[in-house]
Amino acid sequence: FSKKTKILGTVFLLSLFATLLNPNGIIGATYPLFFQQNYGYTIEENQNIFFLWELFQKQTILYFAISSFLLLSSFLILFKKTRLVDLLLSAFFIFLATSAIRNFPLFVFGTFFVFVYNYSFILSKLSSNIKKLFYVLLPIVLIFLIFNVSAKKGFGFGVESGATKGTDFFLKNNLQNPLFNNFDIGSYLDYRFYPKINVFIDSRPESYPADFIKNTYIPMQYDEKIFSRFDNSYNFNSIFFSYLDQTPWANTFLYKIVRNPKWKIVYIDDYSIILVKDNEQNKRLITTYGMDINNLKFSNLNDNFLSFVKASIFLNKTGLKDQEIEMYEKILTVNPNYCPALYNLSLYYSNVNSDLSRAYSMKLQNFCK
């Protein structure tokens, strides 16, 4: 064997050994190969790009397709100089990312140096004028990407508050077990509440029997009677729910639970809602923080565009039309040309035969073609 082969072989064996250095040994090392065998919950990141593209055309899928095309094109251009290992690595990571979008980051890390290596050769062969054009276009593309991201999440340092404020409220007021929560927020609640509070489910579907998810967790959100039956068994004291959950069972549950007289809303922000059972144990909390669904008091909105948008999603899901319309109007004070708000306001005022319908319709036609 050559010296290079020996070095690579040693690195490979050491890497295999390193994978065994985990609490579960060989089971932990092989876990990524078998974790979906007991999957009772379909999550987006495990789906292939073709399935997801049919549902919604996410820009990340488009960027992946463009990157893959450019990468494969570089191998065709450098056909005689292509290194077999680079081609195989690229094909492997393209396959991984195509089969499940959770592998997009692996595609980036696995092909970045190959991409740079190939295009360094290609750029070296281009004329000076084409190189100048490339150097002009590159910052334009980067600026476009920055604005594209900042339009959705904002630009700068920091983290989204998410469920932080809600969990702070929960802990500050010493809410007690048993807790019912939804899948999306479970793992964060594990992080904040363990070992004091046990979650009903967290975001690891492989760790729960598929039967539990399919025959307990989902049905109890669809059907009030089933929820009541399990409530009698578990005796839930509180509900912590991320209302941005897009599943049909979550939407059904939200609509019904906010109208259930046995439960009282004590907290809602731009991410989650907390309800407590109307009993003697929670009487003080309900007296202090309880709110009627027709007069909700959102926390942590702070005249923030994204917060208003998320609050409008909750109001839409729960059928609170008057408050939903008010929230759309707040959104337009921050972003006057936000198309979903213009559309919904135009539709609403048209249905109630208001003159405002014409104004919103004209603006919708002008800005949302």
HELIX and SHEET records of a PDB file:
HELIX    1   1 LYS A    3  THR A   19  1                                  17    
HELIX    2   2 GLY A   25  PHE A   34  1                                  10    
HELIX    3   3 PHE A   35  ASN A   38  5                                   4    
HELIX    4   4 GLU A   44  ASN A   46  5                                   3    
HELIX    5   5 ILE A   49  LEU A   55  1                                   7    
HELIX    6   6 GLN A   59  ILE A   77  1                                  19    
HELIX    7   7 PHE A   79  LYS A   81  5                                   3    
HELIX    8   8 LEU A   84  SER A   99  1                                  16    
HELIX    9   9 ILE A  101  ASN A  103  5                                   3    
HELIX   10  10 PHE A  104  LYS A  125  1                                  22    
HELIX   11  11 SER A  128  LYS A  153  1                                  26    
HELIX   12  12 THR A  164  LYS A  172  1                                   9    
HELIX   13  13 PHE A  183  PHE A  193  1                                  11    
HELIX   14  14 PRO A  205  SER A  207  5                                   3    
HELIX   15  15 ALA A  210  PHE A  212  1                                   3    
HELIX   16  16 ILE A  213  TYR A  217  3                                   5    
HELIX   17  17 PRO A  219  TYR A  222  1                                   4    
HELIX   18  18 GLU A  224  TYR A  234  1                                  11    
HELIX   19  19 PRO A  248  ILE A  257  1                                  10    
HELIX   20  20 GLU A  280  ASN A  282  5                                   3    
HELIX   21  21 LYS A  283  TYR A  289  1                                   7    
HELIX   22  22 ILE A  293  ASN A  295  5                                   3    
HELIX   23  23 PHE A  305  LYS A  317  1                                  13    
HELIX   24  24 LYS A  321  VAL A  334  1                                  14    
HELIX   25  25 CYS A  339  ASN A  351  1                                  13    
HELIX   26  26 LEU A  356  PHE A  367  1                                  12    
SHEET    1   A 4 LEU A 179  ASN A 181  0                                        
SHEET    2   A 4 SER A 238  SER A 242  1                                        
SHEET    3   A 4 SER A 272  LYS A 277 -1                                        
SHEET    4   A 4 TRP A 263  ILE A 268 -1                                        
END                                                                             
